[in-house]
Amino acid sequence: MHKNFLCSQCGTENALTNRFCTECGNKLAATERKAAACTDCGTENPSNYKFCGQCGTKLELTCPNCGEVVPRDSRFCPNCAYLCGEGRYNDALT
C-alpha cells in the first residue's frame, strides 16, 4: 500500500495524512474514497470493492479530488490530472 500521493496542483509527494500540500499549501483531496453506489442495482458498496457485493456488476473508480470517473487502467484522472487510477501500480508489477 502506498503511503504517499501527489499534489494535484504542484506534483509534490505528500503523506496520506496531510490535509494540505507541504510545498504549495494546496488543499489535498480526501484520502478516503466514499462508498460506491452500483450503477446496476443501486447498492452502496465499500470503497475497496471492485464489484458490487449484491449483483456482481463492476464498480466505477471515481477521482477523490473531483469525482470524475477514472478508467481503471489510467494513472491520472482525465478531468483534473490527479494521480489516483489503478494504472499507477502497473510499473510496480512488471
Helices and strands as residue ranges (DSSP letters): E 4-6, E 13-15, E 36-37, E 44-45, E 61-62, E 69-70, G 86-89, H 90-93
